């Protein structure tokens, strides 16, 4: 099973992701305990693309989201044509520090890595491809 959504690089598009995930949830019958985590993962990943992959105010750039479910594995694949950035290379933040002491950034990527079982990145045909996988127990 596979579902696809293409959005523009605009923060207002996050509402469309919520609607898309409702359809995904209905069709894939995901565990209720995972639904909110899936929403968080997608919002964090897409927000990073919107804020950092493109120049401020750059319009007309798309982000393609593919969600598939096969043999117990849920796979999210995000593709964009923004500047190259490999989030898997980002060091995890020191979460023992207080919010005031901790440098800004990196917490969203850290959360994604904590929630998903596999996170990988590749640059292909001048596009960023972020793949996140989670084993779903029936």
C-alpha positions in Angstrom: 0.0 0.0 0.0 1.2 3.5 -0.8 -0.1 7.0 -0.5 1.5 10.2 -1.9 1.1 13.9 -1.1 2.8 16.8 -2.9 2.9 20.1 -1.0 4.5 23.5 -1.5 7.3 24.8 0.7 4.9 26.8 2.8 4.2 26.3 6.6 0.5 26.6 5.9 0.7 23.2 4.1 1.1 21.4 7.4 -2.7 21.3 7.7 -2.7 19.2 4.5 -0.3 16.8 6.1 -2.7 16.2 9.0 -5.6 15.5 6.6 -3.3 13.2 4.6 -2.3 11.3 7.7 -6.0 10.7 8.6 -6.4 9.0 5.2 -3.2 7.0 5.7 -4.3 5.9 9.1 -7.7 4.8 7.9 -6.2 2.8 5.0 -3.2 1.3 6.8 -4.9 0.7 10.1 -2.0 2.0 12.2 -1.8 1.4 15.9 -3.4 4.4 17.7 -0.3 4.7 20.0 1.8 5.4 16.9 -0.5 8.0 15.2 0.6 11.0 17.1 4.2 10.0 16.8 3.8 9.7 13.0 2.3 13.2 12.9 5.2 14.6 14.9 7.8 12.9 12.7 6.3 14.2 9.5 5.7 17.7 10.9 9.3 18.0 12.1 10.8 16.7 8.9 8.7 18.8 6.6 9.1 21.9 8.8 12.9 21.5 8.5 12.6 21.3 4.7 10.3 24.4 4.6 12.6 26.5 6.8 16.0 25.4 5.8 16.1 23.8 2.3 14.9 26.8 0.4 15.8 30.5 0.5 13.3 32.6 2.6 10.3 33.5 0.5 11.2 31.1 -2.3 7.9 29.9 -3.7 6.9 27.2 -6.1 9.1 24.5 -4.6 7.5 21.2 -3.9 8.0 18.6 -1.2 6.9 15.1 -2.2 5.7 12.8 0.6 5.3 9.1 0.0 4.0 6.8 2.8 4.0 3.1 2.2 3.3 0.0 4.3 4.7 -3.4 3.4 5.4 -6.5 5.4 5.0 -4.7 8.7 7.3 -1.8 7.8 5.9 1.8 7.5 8.2 3.9 5.3 8.1 7.7 4.9 10.0 9.1 1.9 10.4 12.9 1.6 11.9 14.4 -1.5 12.7 18.0 -2.2 14.9 20.0 -4.5 16.3 22.3 -1.8 19.9 22.8 -0.8 21.7 19.5 0.1 21.5 18.6 3.8 21.9 15.2 5.4 20.1 15.3 8.8 21.5 11.9 9.7 25.0 13.5 10.0 23.7 16.0 12.6 25.1 15.3 16.1 22.4 14.6 18.7 21.8 17.5 21.1 23.0 17.2 24.7 19.5 16.7 26.3 21.1 16.8 29.8 21.5 20.5 29.4 18.7 22.9 30.3 16.8 24.6 27.5 18.7 27.8 28.1 22.1 26.1 27.9 21.4 24.0 24.8 22.2 25.4 21.4 19.2 26.0 19.1 18.4 23.4 16.6 18.7 19.6 16.1 16.0 18.6 18.6 13.5 17.7 15.8 16.0 15.5 14.0 16.8 13.9 17.4 13.1 13.2 18.0 12.7 11.6 14.5 15.7 9.3 15.2 14.2 8.3 18.5 10.8 7.5 17.1 11.7 5.8 13.9 13.7 2.6 13.6 15.7 3.6 10.5 16.5 7.1 9.1 18.6 7.4 6.0 19.4 10.2 3.5 20.8 10.4 0.0 21.2 13.1 -2.6 19.9 11.9 -6.0 19.4 13.9 -9.2 19.8 17.2 -7.3 17.2 16.2 -4.8 17.3 15.4 -1.1 15.7 12.0 -0.3 15.0 11.4 3.4 13.7 7.9 4.2 12.3 7.0 7.6 11.2 3.5 8.6 9.3 2.1 11.5 8.4 -1.6 12.2 4.7 -1.7 13.1 3.6 -4.5 15.3 0.2 -5.9 14.4 
